[in-house]
Amino acid sequence: MAEPSKEELLARIAELERQAGQKKKAGALSFKVSDKGAVSVYGMGRFPVTLYYEQWLRLLAAADELRAFLEENKSKLKLKEEV
């Protein structure tokens, strides 16, 4: 098997850099269906948030209630400092 030429290596590096730049932006959310059929959300923290379909629907249905709860308890919550 012949070694790749310098041009081939540079083209491969450029391709890998392009792919790495497309993978994800900082703070962007991404979604994936797990092997067990749940939906995982990546980009919220160190670990993904994973719930099943019905659980996501229940959470979405309670979105207004959750927003109100968060606002009512904002003084008790740990918030990241804005830069």
DRENKE-65984 format. One record per atom (N, C-alpha, C, CB): residue in one letter; x negated, y negated, z negated. Coordinates in pm, whole numbers, plus 50000, padded with zeros to 5 digits. Atoms other than C-alpha are relative to their C-alpha. Glycine has a CB too. Example, Ala and Ser with C-alpha at 12.3 -4.5 7.8 and 13.67 -1.06 7.14 Angstrom:
<atoms>
<atom><residu>a</residu><east>49911</east><north>50119</north><up>50000</up></atom>
<atom><residu>a</residu><east>48770</east><north>50450</north><up>49220</up></atom>
<atom><residu>a</residu><east>49910</east><north>49880</north><up>50000</up></atom>
<atom><residu>a</residu><east>50099</east><north>49997</north><up>49875</up></atom>
<atom><residu>s</residu><east>50082</east><north>50119</north><up>50006</up></atom>
<atom><residu>s</residu><east>48633</east><north>50106</north><up>49286</up></atom>
<atom><residu>s</residu><east>50077</east><north>49891</north><up>49927</up></atom>
<atom><residu>s</residu><east>49959</east><north>49954</north><up>50142</up></atom>
</atoms>
This chain:
<atoms>
<atom><residu>m</residu><east>49917</east><north>50117</north><up>50000</up></atom>
<atom><residu>m</residu><east>50000</east><north>50000</north><up>50000</up></atom>
<atom><residu>m</residu><east>49911</east><north>49875</north><up>50000</up></atom>
<atom><residu>m</residu><east>50095</east><north>50001</north><up>49879</up></atom>
<atom><residu>a</residu><east>50083</east><north>50119</north><up>49985</up></atom>
<atom><residu>a</residu><east>49847</east><north>49668</north><up>50112</up></atom>
<atom><residu>a</residu><east>50039</east><north>49893</north><up>49899</up></atom>
<atom><residu>a</residu><east>50011</east><north>49944</north><up>50142</up></atom>
<atom><residu>e</residu><east>49975</east><north>50110</north><up>50092</up></atom>
<atom><residu>e</residu><east>49812</east><north>49376</north><up>49876</up></atom>
<atom><residu>e</residu><east>50071</east><north>49887</north><up>50076</up></atom>
<atom><residu>e</residu><east>49867</east><north>49949</north><up>49935</up></atom>
<atom><residu>p</residu><east>49932</east><north>50109</north><up>49932</up></atom>
<atom><residu>p</residu><east>50045</east><north>49083</north><up>49954</up></atom>
<atom><residu>p</residu><east>49905</east><north>49883</north><up>50028</up></atom>
<atom><residu>p</residu><east>50119</east><north>49951</north><up>49917</up></atom>
<atom><residu>s</residu><east>50083</east><north>50115</north><up>49965</up></atom>
<atom><residu>s</residu><east>49894</east><north>48781</north><up>50124</up></atom>
<atom><residu>s</residu><east>50030</east><north>49883</north><up>49907</up></atom>
<atom><residu>s</residu><east>50021</east><north>49959</north><up>50147</up></atom>
<atom><residu>k</residu><east>49981</east><north>50119</north><up>50082</up></atom>
<atom><residu>k</residu><east>49857</east><north>48444</north><up>49954</up></atom>
<atom><residu>k</residu><east>50133</east><north>49933</north><up>50034</up></atom>
<atom><residu>k</residu><east>49884</east><north>49902</north><up>50020</up></atom>
<atom><residu>e</residu><east>49875</east><north>50062</north><up>49957</up></atom>
<atom><residu>e</residu><east>50149</east><north>48307</north><up>50158</up></atom>
<atom><residu>e</residu><east>50121</east><north>50077</north><up>49947</up></atom>
<atom><residu>e</residu><east>50006</east><north>49992</north><up>50153</up></atom>
<atom><residu>e</residu><east>49891</east><north>49917</north><up>50052</up></atom>
<atom><residu>e</residu><east>50371</east><north>48601</north><up>50056</up></atom>
<atom><residu>e</residu><east>50017</east><north>49980</north><up>49849</up></atom>
<atom><residu>e</residu><east>49975</east><north>50148</north><up>50030</up></atom>
<atom><residu>l</residu><east>49994</east><north>50023</north><up>50144</up></atom>
<atom><residu>l</residu><east>50283</east><north>48549</north><up>49689</up></atom>
<atom><residu>l</residu><east>50059</east><north>49863</north><up>49968</up></atom>
<atom><residu>l</residu><east>49861</east><north>50013</north><up>49938</up></atom>
<atom><residu>l</residu><east>49945</east><north>50134</north><up>50022</up></atom>
<atom><residu>l</residu><east>50355</east><north>48175</north><up>49709</up></atom>
<atom><residu>l</residu><east>50149</east><north>49995</north><up>50032</up></atom>
<atom><residu>l</residu><east>49925</east><north>49898</north><up>50086</up></atom>
<atom><residu>a</residu><east>49858</east><north>49995</north><up>49965</up></atom>
<atom><residu>a</residu><east>50687</east><north>48244</north><up>49880</up></atom>
<atom><residu>a</residu><east>50079</east><north>50071</north><up>49890</up></atom>
<atom><residu>a</residu><east>50021</east><north>50072</north><up>50135</up></atom>
<atom><residu>r</residu><east>49933</east><north>49925</north><up>50108</up></atom>
<atom><residu>r</residu><east>50777</east><north>48496</north><up>49606</up></atom>
<atom><residu>r</residu><east>50011</east><north>49914</north><up>49873</up></atom>
<atom><residu>r</residu><east>49923</east><north>50131</north><up>49969</up></atom>
<atom><residu>i</residu><east>49997</east><north>50090</north><up>50116</up></atom>
<atom><residu>i</residu><east>50685</east><north>48246</north><up>49332</up></atom>
<atom><residu>i</residu><east>50107</east><north>49894</north><up>50018</up></atom>
<atom><residu>i</residu><east>49863</east><north>49934</north><up>49978</up></atom>
<atom><residu>a</residu><east>49901</east><north>50103</north><up>49972</up></atom>
<atom><residu>a</residu><east>50897</east><north>47979</north><up>49497</up></atom>
<atom><residu>a</residu><east>50142</east><north>50056</north><up>49986</up></atom>
<atom><residu>a</residu><east>49980</east><north>49941</north><up>50140</up></atom>
<atom><residu>e</residu><east>49868</east><north>49936</north><up>50011</up></atom>
<atom><residu>e</residu><east>51192</east><north>48221</north><up>49518</up></atom>
<atom><residu>e</residu><east>50038</east><north>50025</north><up>49855</up></atom>
<atom><residu>e</residu><east>50001</east><north>50133</north><up>50078</up></atom>
<atom><residu>l</residu><east>49973</east><north>49975</north><up>50143</up></atom>
<atom><residu>l</residu><east>51161</east><north>48321</north><up>49152</up></atom>
<atom><residu>l</residu><east>50028</east><north>49871</north><up>49926</up></atom>
<atom><residu>l</residu><east>49881</east><north>50072</north><up>49936</up></atom>
<atom><residu>e</residu><east>49975</east><north>50129</north><up>50064</up></atom>
<atom><residu>e</residu><east>51142</east><north>47956</north><up>49044</up></atom>
<atom><residu>e</residu><east>50139</east><north>49948</north><up>50038</up></atom>
<atom><residu>e</residu><east>49893</east><north>49897</north><up>50040</up></atom>
<atom><residu>r</residu><east>49868</east><north>50045</north><up>49956</up></atom>
<atom><residu>r</residu><east>51452</east><north>47877</north><up>49250</up></atom>
<atom><residu>r</residu><east>50109</east><north>50077</north><up>49927</up></atom>
<atom><residu>r</residu><east>50016</east><north>50017</north><up>50153</up></atom>
<atom><residu>q</residu><east>49902</east><north>49917</north><up>50071</up></atom>
<atom><residu>q</residu><east>51641</east><north>48168</north><up>49092</up></atom>
<atom><residu>q</residu><east>50007</east><north>49962</north><up>49852</up></atom>
<atom><residu>q</residu><east>49965</east><north>50147</north><up>50014</up></atom>
<atom><residu>a</residu><east>50003</east><north>50036</north><up>50142</up></atom>
<atom><residu>a</residu><east>51530</east><north>48067</north><up>48741</up></atom>
<atom><residu>a</residu><east>50073</east><north>49867</north><up>49978</up></atom>
<atom><residu>a</residu><east>49855</east><north>49990</north><up>49949</up></atom>
<atom><residu>g</residu><east>49933</east><north>50128</north><up>50012</up></atom>
<atom><residu>g</residu><east>51657</east><north>47713</north><up>48799</up></atom>
<atom><residu>g</residu><east>50150</east><north>50010</north><up>50014</up></atom>
<atom><residu>g</residu><east>49946</east><north>49905</north><up>50102</up></atom>
<atom><residu>q</residu><east>49856</east><north>49983</north><up>49978</up></atom>
<atom><residu>q</residu><east>51998</east><north>47841</north><up>48907</up></atom>
<atom><residu>q</residu><east>50068</east><north>50078</north><up>49889</up></atom>
<atom><residu>q</residu><east>50023</east><north>50071</north><up>50132</up></atom>
<atom><residu>k</residu><east>49939</east><north>49909</north><up>50097</up></atom>
<atom><residu>k</residu><east>52051</east><north>48083</north><up>48619</up></atom>
<atom><residu>k</residu><east>50095</east><north>49932</north><up>49905</up></atom>
<atom><residu>k</residu><east>49893</east><north>50070</north><up>49922</up></atom>
<atom><residu>k</residu><east>49907</east><north>50070</north><up>50088</up></atom>
<atom><residu>k</residu><east>52190</east><north>47844</north><up>48361</up></atom>
<atom><residu>k</residu><east>49944</east><north>49866</north><up>49958</up></atom>
<atom><residu>k</residu><east>50031</east><north>50084</north><up>49878</up></atom>
<atom><residu>k</residu><east>50036</east><north>50132</north><up>50047</up></atom>
<atom><residu>k</residu><east>52186</east><north>47486</north><up>48259</up></atom>
<atom><residu>k</residu><east>50014</east><north>49999</north><up>49849</up></atom>
<atom><residu>k</residu><east>50087</east><north>49890</north><up>50066</up></atom>
<atom><residu>a</residu><east>49993</east><north>50010</north><up>50145</up></atom>
<atom><residu>a</residu><east>52129</east><north>47390</north><up>47897</up></atom>
<atom><residu>a</residu><east>50140</east><north>49961</north><up>49957</up></atom>
<atom><residu>a</residu><east>49897</east><north>49899</north><up>49946</up></atom>
<atom><residu>g</residu><east>49867</east><north>50031</north><up>50050</up></atom>
<atom><residu>g</residu><east>52458</east><north>47394</north><up>47710</up></atom>
<atom><residu>g</residu><east>50113</east><north>50054</north><up>50084</up></atom>
<atom><residu>g</residu><east>50015</east><north>49854</north><up>49988</up></atom>
<atom><residu>a</residu><east>49896</east><north>49947</north><up>49913</up></atom>
<atom><residu>a</residu><east>52645</east><north>47564</north><up>47993</up></atom>
<atom><residu>a</residu><east>50053</east><north>50132</north><up>49943</up></atom>
<atom><residu>a</residu><east>49947</east><north>50020</north><up>50143</up></atom>
<atom><residu>l</residu><east>49939</east><north>49874</north><up>50044</up></atom>
<atom><residu>l</residu><east>52887</east><north>47842</north><up>47906</up></atom>
<atom><residu>l</residu><east>50005</east><north>50097</north><up>50116</up></atom>
<atom><residu>l</residu><east>50142</east><north>49975</north><up>49943</up></atom>
<atom><residu>s</residu><east>49983</east><north>49896</north><up>49899</up></atom>
<atom><residu>s</residu><east>52894</east><north>48170</north><up>48093</up></atom>
<atom><residu>s</residu><east>50082</east><north>50113</north><up>49940</up></atom>
<atom><residu>s</residu><east>49862</east><north>50052</north><up>50052</up></atom>
<atom><residu>f</residu><east>49908</east><north>49896</north><up>50043</up></atom>
<atom><residu>f</residu><east>53132</east><north>48463</north><up>48075</up></atom>
<atom><residu>f</residu><east>49959</east><north>50133</north><up>50062</up></atom>
<atom><residu>f</residu><east>50145</east><north>49965</north><up>50037</up></atom>
<atom><residu>k</residu><east>50032</east><north>49867</north><up>49950</up></atom>
<atom><residu>k</residu><east>53084</east><north>48837</north><up>48112</up></atom>
<atom><residu>k</residu><east>50099</east><north>50099</north><up>49940</up></atom>
<atom><residu>k</residu><east>49853</east><north>50040</north><up>49964</up></atom>
<atom><residu>v</residu><east>49915</east><north>49891</north><up>50050</up></atom>
<atom><residu>v</residu><east>53308</east><north>49142</north><up>48081</up></atom>
<atom><residu>v</residu><east>49907</east><north>50109</north><up>49949</up></atom>
<atom><residu>v</residu><east>50098</east><north>50055</north><up>50112</up></atom>
<atom><residu>s</residu><east>50086</east><north>49899</north><up>50061</up></atom>
<atom><residu>s</residu><east>53147</east><north>49391</north><up>47844</up></atom>
<atom><residu>s</residu><east>50036</east><north>50139</north><up>50051</up></atom>
<atom><residu>s</residu><east>50010</east><north>49994</north><up>49847</up></atom>
<atom><residu>d</residu><east>49975</east><north>49861</north><up>49962</up></atom>
<atom><residu>d</residu><east>53122</east><north>49765</north><up>47899</up></atom>
<atom><residu>d</residu><east>50128</east><north>50054</north><up>49937</up></atom>
<atom><residu>d</residu><east>49881</east><north>50088</north><up>49959</up></atom>
<atom><residu>k</residu><east>49879</east><north>49954</north><up>50070</up></atom>
<atom><residu>k</residu><east>53409</east><north>49809</north><up>47651</up></atom>
<atom><residu>k</residu><east>50125</east><north>49923</north><up>50042</up></atom>
<atom><residu>k</residu><east>49981</east><north>49988</north><up>49851</up></atom>
<atom><residu>g</residu><east>49884</east><north>50072</north><up>49949</up></atom>
<atom><residu>g</residu><east>53635</east><north>49568</north><up>47841</up></atom>
<atom><residu>g</residu><east>50036</east><north>49873</north><up>49927</up></atom>
<atom><residu>g</residu><east>50116</east><north>50090</north><up>49998</up></atom>
<atom><residu>a</residu><east>49977</east><north>50127</north><up>50069</up></atom>
<atom><residu>a</residu><east>53603</east><north>49261</north><up>47620</up></atom>
<atom><residu>a</residu><east>49934</east><north>49889</north><up>50080</up></atom>
<atom><residu>a</residu><east>49945</east><north>50004</north><up>49854</up></atom>
<atom><residu>v</residu><east>50061</east><north>50115</north><up>49933</up></atom>
<atom><residu>v</residu><east>53510</east><north>48911</north><up>47736</up></atom>
<atom><residu>v</residu><east>49904</east><north>49934</north><up>49902</up></atom>
<atom><residu>v</residu><east>50109</east><north>49898</north><up>50050</up></atom>
<atom><residu>s</residu><east>50102</east><north>50065</north><up>50082</up></atom>
<atom><residu>s</residu><east>53188</east><north>48763</north><up>47601</up></atom>
<atom><residu>s</residu><east>49971</east><north>49862</north><up>50058</up></atom>
<atom><residu>s</residu><east>49870</east><north>50085</north><up>49995</up></atom>
<atom><residu>v</residu><east>50036</east><north>50136</north><up>49962</up></atom>
<atom><residu>v</residu><east>53111</east><north>48391</north><up>47608</up></atom>
<atom><residu>v</residu><east>49859</east><north>49974</north><up>49950</up></atom>
<atom><residu>v</residu><east>50102</east><north>49895</north><up>49943</up></atom>
<atom><residu>y</residu><east>50138</east><north>50030</north><up>50032</up></atom>
<atom><residu>y</residu><east>52744</east><north>48301</north><up>47618</up></atom>
<atom><residu>y</residu><east>49978</east><north>49849</north><up>50006</up></atom>
<atom><residu>y</residu><east>49903</east><north>50074</north><up>50097</up></atom>
<atom><residu>g</residu><east>50035</east><north>50141</north><up>49998</up></atom>
<atom><residu>g</residu><east>52595</east><north>47959</north><up>47544</up></atom>
<atom><residu>g</residu><east>50057</east><north>49922</north><up>49884</up></atom>
<atom><residu>g</residu><east>50047</east><north>49940</north><up>50127</up></atom>
<atom><residu>m</residu><east>49944</east><north>50067</north><up>50116</up></atom>
<atom><residu>m</residu><east>52777</east><north>47880</north><up>47219</up></atom>
<atom><residu>m</residu><east>49902</east><north>50000</north><up>49883</up></atom>
<atom><residu>m</residu><east>50133</east><north>50066</north><up>49958</up></atom>
<atom><residu>g</residu><east>50097</east><north>49985</north><up>50108</up></atom>
<atom><residu>g</residu><east>52496</east><north>47992</north><up>46991</up></atom>
<atom><residu>g</residu><east>49904</east><north>50110</north><up>50034</up></atom>
<atom><residu>g</residu><east>50070</east><north>50028</north><up>49867</up></atom>
<atom><residu>r</residu><east>50100</east><north>49895</north><up>49979</up></atom>
<atom><residu>r</residu><east>52236</east><north>48259</north><up>46945</up></atom>
<atom><residu>r</residu><east>50060</east><north>50128</north><up>50054</up></atom>
<atom><residu>r</residu><east>49927</east><north>50029</north><up>49870</up></atom>
<atom><residu>f</residu><east>49933</east><north>49877</north><up>49957</up></atom>
<atom><residu>f</residu><east>52483</east><north>48543</north><up>46995</up></atom>
<atom><residu>f</residu><east>50127</east><north>49966</north><up>50077</up></atom>
<atom><residu>f</residu><east>50033</east><north>50090</north><up>49878</up></atom>
<atom><residu>p</residu><east>49875</east><north>50027</north><up>49927</up></atom>
<atom><residu>p</residu><east>52778</east><north>48570</north><up>47233</up></atom>
<atom><residu>p</residu><east>50122</east><north>50014</north><up>49909</up></atom>
<atom><residu>p</residu><east>50014</east><north>50096</north><up>50119</up></atom>
<atom><residu>v</residu><east>49870</east><north>49984</north><up>50067</up></atom>
<atom><residu>v</residu><east>53136</east><north>48533</north><up>47114</up></atom>
<atom><residu>v</residu><east>50078</east><north>50099</north><up>50087</up></atom>
<atom><residu>v</residu><east>50078</east><north>49860</north><up>49984</up></atom>
<atom><residu>t</residu><east>49935</east><north>49894</north><up>49923</up></atom>
<atom><residu>t</residu><east>53319</east><north>48850</north><up>47220</up></atom>
<atom><residu>t</residu><east>50135</east><north>50033</north><up>49939</up></atom>
<atom><residu>t</residu><east>49912</east><north>50126</north><up>50005</up></atom>
<atom><residu>l</residu><east>49864</east><north>49965</north><up>50040</up></atom>
<atom><residu>l</residu><east>53694</east><north>48907</north><up>47202</up></atom>
<atom><residu>l</residu><east>50066</east><north>50077</north><up>50113</up></atom>
<atom><residu>l</residu><east>50082</east><north>49873</north><up>49963</up></atom>
<atom><residu>y</residu><east>49921</east><north>49931</north><up>49898</up></atom>
<atom><residu>y</residu><east>53942</east><north>49128</north><up>47383</up></atom>
<atom><residu>y</residu><east>50105</east><north>49906</north><up>50057</up></atom>
<atom><residu>y</residu><east>50067</east><north>50127</north><up>49942</up></atom>
<atom><residu>y</residu><east>49904</east><north>50082</north><up>49925</up></atom>
<atom><residu>y</residu><east>54198</east><north>48989</north><up>47627</up></atom>
<atom><residu>y</residu><east>50109</east><north>49941</north><up>49911</up></atom>
<atom><residu>y</residu><east>50063</east><north>50083</north><up>50110</up></atom>
<atom><residu>e</residu><east>49890</east><north>50046</north><up>50085</up></atom>
<atom><residu>e</residu><east>54483</east><north>48968</north><up>47376</up></atom>
<atom><residu>e</residu><east>49951</east><north>49901</north><up>49894</up></atom>
<atom><residu>e</residu><east>50068</east><north>50119</north><up>49932</up></atom>
<atom><residu>q</residu><east>50056</east><north>50090</north><up>50099</up></atom>
<atom><residu>q</residu><east>54256</east><north>48800</north><up>47121</up></atom>
<atom><residu>q</residu><east>49971</east><north>49862</north><up>50060</up></atom>
<atom><residu>q</residu><east>49871</east><north>50059</north><up>49941</up></atom>
<atom><residu>w</residu><east>50022</east><north>50128</north><up>49933</up></atom>
<atom><residu>w</residu><east>54154</east><north>48532</north><up>47372</up></atom>
<atom><residu>w</residu><east>50131</east><north>49926</north><up>50020</up></atom>
<atom><residu>w</residu><east>49929</east><north>50021</north><up>50135</up></atom>
<atom><residu>l</residu><east>49870</east><north>50064</north><up>49979</up></atom>
<atom><residu>l</residu><east>54519</east><north>48467</north><up>47452</up></atom>
<atom><residu>l</residu><east>50054</east><north>49941</north><up>49870</up></atom>
<atom><residu>l</residu><east>50100</east><north>50100</north><up>50058</up></atom>
<atom><residu>r</residu><east>49956</east><north>50051</north><up>50131</up></atom>
<atom><residu>r</residu><east>54604</east><north>48430</north><up>47081</up></atom>
<atom><residu>r</residu><east>49922</east><north>49874</north><up>49962</up></atom>
<atom><residu>r</residu><east>49983</east><north>50108</north><up>49891</up></atom>
<atom><residu>l</residu><east>50083</east><north>50115</north><up>50034</up></atom>
<atom><residu>l</residu><east>54312</east><north>48192</north><up>47032</up></atom>
<atom><residu>l</residu><east>50037</east><north>49880</north><up>50087</up></atom>
<atom><residu>l</residu><east>49851</east><north>50035</north><up>50018</up></atom>
<atom><residu>l</residu><east>49961</east><north>50109</north><up>49910</up></atom>
<atom><residu>l</residu><east>54407</east><north>47984</north><up>47337</up></atom>
<atom><residu>l</residu><east>50136</east><north>49943</north><up>49964</up></atom>
<atom><residu>l</residu><east>50000</east><north>50048</north><up>50144</up></atom>
<atom><residu>a</residu><east>49866</east><north>50046</north><up>50039</up></atom>
<atom><residu>a</residu><east>54768</east><north>47967</north><up>47220</up></atom>
<atom><residu>a</residu><east>49994</east><north>49913</north><up>49875</up></atom>
<atom><residu>a</residu><east>50092</east><north>50120</north><up>49975</up></atom>
<atom><residu>a</residu><east>50015</east><north>50076</north><up>50123</up></atom>
<atom><residu>a</residu><east>54646</east><north>47825</north><up>46889</up></atom>
<atom><residu>a</residu><east>49903</east><north>49883</north><up>50016</up></atom>
<atom><residu>a</residu><east>49952</east><north>50090</north><up>49889</up></atom>
<atom><residu>a</residu><east>50100</east><north>50104</north><up>49976</up></atom>
<atom><residu>a</residu><east>54414</east><north>47566</north><up>47052</up></atom>
<atom><residu>a</residu><east>50038</east><north>49867</north><up>49936</up></atom>
<atom><residu>a</residu><east>49980</east><north>49981</north><up>50150</up></atom>
<atom><residu>d</residu><east>49959</east><north>50128</north><up>50059</up></atom>
<atom><residu>d</residu><east>54618</east><north>47263</north><up>46943</up></atom>
<atom><residu>d</residu><east>49992</east><north>50004</north><up>49847</up></atom>
<atom><residu>d</residu><east>50143</east><north>49965</north><up>50043</up></atom>
<atom><residu>e</residu><east>50007</east><north>49983</north><up>50145</up></atom>
<atom><residu>e</residu><east>54645</east><north>47395</north><up>46588</up></atom>
<atom><residu>e</residu><east>49854</east><north>49999</north><up>49952</up></atom>
<atom><residu>e</residu><east>50069</east><north>50132</north><up>49957</up></atom>
<atom><residu>l</residu><east>50142</east><north>49997</north><up>50034</up></atom>
<atom><residu>l</residu><east>54270</east><north>47463</north><up>46582</up></atom>
<atom><residu>l</residu><east>49939</east><north>49861</north><up>50008</up></atom>
<atom><residu>l</residu><east>49925</east><north>50096</north><up>50093</up></atom>
<atom><residu>r</residu><east>50052</east><north>50136</north><up>49987</up></atom>
<atom><residu>r</residu><east>54190</east><north>47112</north><up>46708</up></atom>
<atom><residu>r</residu><east>50043</east><north>49914</north><up>49881</up></atom>
<atom><residu>r</residu><east>50049</east><north>49936</north><up>50131</up></atom>
<atom><residu>a</residu><east>49949</east><north>50077</north><up>50114</up></atom>
<atom><residu>a</residu><east>54411</east><north>46960</north><up>46437</up></atom>
<atom><residu>a</residu><east>49928</east><north>50041</north><up>49872</up></atom>
<atom><residu>a</residu><east>50152</east><north>50021</north><up>49985</up></atom>
<atom><residu>f</residu><east>50070</east><north>49951</north><up>50118</up></atom>
<atom><residu>f</residu><east>54249</east><north>47179</north><up>46170</up></atom>
<atom><residu>f</residu><east>49857</east><north>49945</north><up>49995</up></atom>
<atom><residu>f</residu><east>49999</east><north>50155</north><up>49999</up></atom>
<atom><residu>l</residu><east>50137</east><north>50051</north><up>49994</up></atom>
<atom><residu>l</residu><east>53901</east><north>47076</north><up>46285</up></atom>
<atom><residu>l</residu><east>49994</east><north>49852</north><up>49963</up></atom>
<atom><residu>l</residu><east>49941</east><north>50023</north><up>50139</up></atom>
<atom><residu>e</residu><east>49998</east><north>50143</north><up>50030</up></atom>
<atom><residu>e</residu><east>53989</east><north>46707</north><up>46270</up></atom>
<atom><residu>e</residu><east>50031</east><north>49975</north><up>49853</up></atom>
<atom><residu>e</residu><east>50104</east><north>49929</north><up>50088</up></atom>
<atom><residu>e</residu><east>49965</east><north>50017</north><up>50141</up></atom>
<atom><residu>e</residu><east>54149</east><north>46739</north><up>45926</up></atom>
<atom><residu>e</residu><east>49884</east><north>50035</north><up>49907</up></atom>
<atom><residu>e</residu><east>50120</east><north>50087</north><up>49966</up></atom>
<atom><residu>n</residu><east>50109</east><north>49951</north><up>50086</up></atom>
<atom><residu>n</residu><east>53841</east><north>46915</north><up>45789</up></atom>
<atom><residu>n</residu><east>49862</east><north>49954</north><up>50047</up></atom>
<atom><residu>n</residu><east>50003</east><north>50150</north><up>49995</up></atom>
<atom><residu>k</residu><east>50126</east><north>50045</north><up>49942</up></atom>
<atom><residu>k</residu><east>53573</east><north>46726</north><up>45981</up></atom>
<atom><residu>k</residu><east>49899</east><north>49957</north><up>49893</up></atom>
<atom><residu>k</residu><east>50025</east><north>49886</north><up>50097</up></atom>
<atom><residu>s</residu><east>50090</east><north>50047</north><up>50106</up></atom>
<atom><residu>s</residu><east>53430</east><north>46575</north><up>45662</up></atom>
<atom><residu>s</residu><east>49933</east><north>50116</north><up>49926</up></atom>
<atom><residu>s</residu><east>50075</east><north>49912</north><up>49902</up></atom>
<atom><residu>k</residu><east>50055</east><north>49883</north><up>50069</up></atom>
<atom><residu>k</residu><east>53366</east><north>46924</north><up>45522</up></atom>
<atom><residu>k</residu><east>49910</east><north>50085</north><up>50089</up></atom>
<atom><residu>k</residu><east>50112</east><north>50086</north><up>49946</up></atom>
<atom><residu>l</residu><east>50071</east><north>49917</north><up>49904</up></atom>
<atom><residu>l</residu><east>53210</east><north>47066</north><up>45838</up></atom>
<atom><residu>l</residu><east>49858</east><north>49950</north><up>50023</up></atom>
<atom><residu>l</residu><east>50075</east><north>50005</north><up>50131</up></atom>
<atom><residu>k</residu><east>50136</east><north>50036</north><up>49964</up></atom>
<atom><residu>k</residu><east>52844</east><north>47075</north><up>45927</up></atom>
<atom><residu>k</residu><east>50001</east><north>49966</north><up>50148</up></atom>
<atom><residu>k</residu><east>49897</east><north>50116</north><up>49967</up></atom>
<atom><residu>l</residu><east>50001</east><north>50046</north><up>49862</up></atom>
<atom><residu>l</residu><east>52800</east><north>46874</north><up>46246</up></atom>
<atom><residu>l</residu><east>49856</east><north>49975</north><up>50044</up></atom>
<atom><residu>l</residu><east>50085</east><north>49872</north><up>50016</up></atom>
<atom><residu>k</residu><east>50132</east><north>50033</north><up>49946</up></atom>
<atom><residu>k</residu><east>52496</east><north>46846</north><up>46470</up></atom>
<atom><residu>k</residu><east>49994</east><north>49851</north><up>50019</up></atom>
<atom><residu>k</residu><east>49972</east><north>50076</north><up>50135</up></atom>
<atom><residu>e</residu><east>50019</east><north>50143</north><up>49980</up></atom>
<atom><residu>e</residu><east>52356</east><north>46498</north><up>46477</up></atom>
<atom><residu>e</residu><east>49988</east><north>49971</north><up>50148</up></atom>
<atom><residu>e</residu><east>49876</east><north>49949</north><up>49923</up></atom>
<atom><residu>e</residu><east>50009</east><north>50040</north><up>49860</up></atom>
<atom><residu>e</residu><east>52404</east><north>46325</north><up>46810</up></atom>
<atom><residu>e</residu><east>49872</east><north>49921</north><up>50021</up></atom>
<atom><residu>e</residu><east>50123</east><north>49918</north><up>50043</up></atom>
<atom><residu>v</residu><east>50127</east><north>50067</north><up>49970</up></atom>
<atom><residu>v</residu><east>52084</east><north>46205</north><up>46974</up></atom>
<atom><residu>v</residu><east>50025</east><north>49874</north><up>50076</up></atom>
<atom><residu>v</residu><east>49906</east><north>50091</north><up>50080</up></atom>
</atoms>
